[in-house]
Amino acid sequence: MSTKPIFVATHPRACSTAFERVFMTRRDILACVHEPFGDAFYFGPERMSTRYENDEQAREESGFANSTFKTILERIEQESKEGKRLFIKDMTYYLVPPNGQLATIAPSLGGKTVKKGVGTNGMNGEMNGTNGTNGTNGTNGTNGTNRFVNGHHKAPFPYETEAETRNPTVVPAEILKQFHFTFLIRHPRHSIPSYYRCTVPPLDKVTGFYDFMQSEAGFDELRRVFDFLVENKQVGPTRAGQHGELKDGEVSITVIDADDLLDDPEGIVSAYCKEVGIKYDPQMLNWDAEEDHQRAKDAFEKWNGFHNDAINSTSLKPRDSVHKSKTVESEDREWREKYGEEGAKIIRECVNTNIADYEYLKSFAIKV
C-alpha cells in the first residue's frame, strides 16, 4: 500500500474543502496542506494566470509574490518532516497553463531554456498532442498550438523552457511521481454557478475575484492530468473497489463524485480511506471543537469568501434526501433570477462546455 503524500486533485466548488475537513480531523497521522500551488499560479514570478496581472499591489499584499513552484514544493517537503503523512488538496488547473496553452516545465523546477530557433508549435506541439492518453476520447487540447502569447498578456507564462513528453503540467513527471493522486469531481451544473456567484456582487468584494474566467472551471485540466497519470502508470490500471492486492508501488484509480459524498458520507469516505491506506474512523465526519474551527480558519483564510460554509460546518452528514437533478429549463430560470440574462447565458455555456469531461471522469467514480 502506498505511503506517499496523498494529493486530492480537484476543480473549484467541488465540496473539496468539506472533504478536506474530514481528513483534518486525523491530526494523529496526517498533516493537511491546503491549496498550495495557487500561490505560484496567481501571484509569483512564474504565475500563469492573468487575474492579478494588472494589480501588482494585490500580488504583493497576498504575501505570495515571491512564490515559485519550487518554493511551494520545498514548503510541502518541510511539512513532511513532522513525520506525518501529507494530505494535499488542490486545484489541478494551478499546475496546467490556462486556455489550452502548451505546458513547459517551470524554470524553478529545472525547465531547460528552448534553444534558439526551436519553436513550440512543432516538436513540442507533437509532445503534448490531444488524442487522449488511454485510447478513449480526446482531451480538449489545442493540437499543441500556443494561444494567448506574444503580447496578449504580461504574465511570465509562457516560459521559454522545453515541454516534457505529453505532460500537461509545468511540474516534471518525476516530481509528480512522488504523490499518491486521487480525484474529486462535481457536476458542472452545481460547481459552475457556485463559482460564478463568487465572482459577481456582492461576494466578489470578499473574494477579490471581480470577473468570471471560464478557464478556471478546471474540468479540462483535471481530465488531461488524469489521463497523463493513467498513461504514465502513476495511477491504475485497476479501479477503486475493483482490485485485489495491489502490486508494490501501484495505486488504484480513485475518483470521488461530490454528490455521492453528500448522499453517503460514511460509505464514500470509508471506501476512499481503504484506497489510500488510512483506517476509517466514524469520528472523522465530525469536527466541532474550538481547536478544529481555529485550525480551519487559519488554513483557509488566504481564499477569503470561498470556504465560509466549510469553515462554519461542524460535520459531514447525509443530505436529507437524494439530490434530484433539475431540468435545464428550471436551472436556466433559476440562474436568470439570480444573475440576470447575461449571467445565465455565461453559466450555461460554461456548464455545457465541461459536461463531457465531467462524465468521462465520473465513469471512474467509486461505487459503494
ABEGO torsion letter per residue (X at the ends): XBABBBBBBBBBGAGAAAAAAAAAABAAABBBBBGAAAAAAAABAABABAAAAABAAAAAAAGAAABBAAAAAAAAAAAAAAGBBBBBBBBAAAABBBGGBBBBBBAAAGBBBBBBGBBAABAAAAAABAAEAAGBBBAGBAGGBBBGBGGABABAOBBBBBBBBGBABABBAAAAAABBBBBBBBBAAAAAAAAAAAABOAAAAAAGBABBBAAAAGAAAAAAAAAAAAAAGABOABBBGABBBBBBGBBBBBBBBAAAAAABAAAAAAAAAAAAGBBBBAAAABBABAAAAAAAAAAAAABBGAAAAAAABABBBBBABBBBBBBAAAAAAAAAAAAEAAAAAAAAAAAAAAAAAAAAAAAABBBX
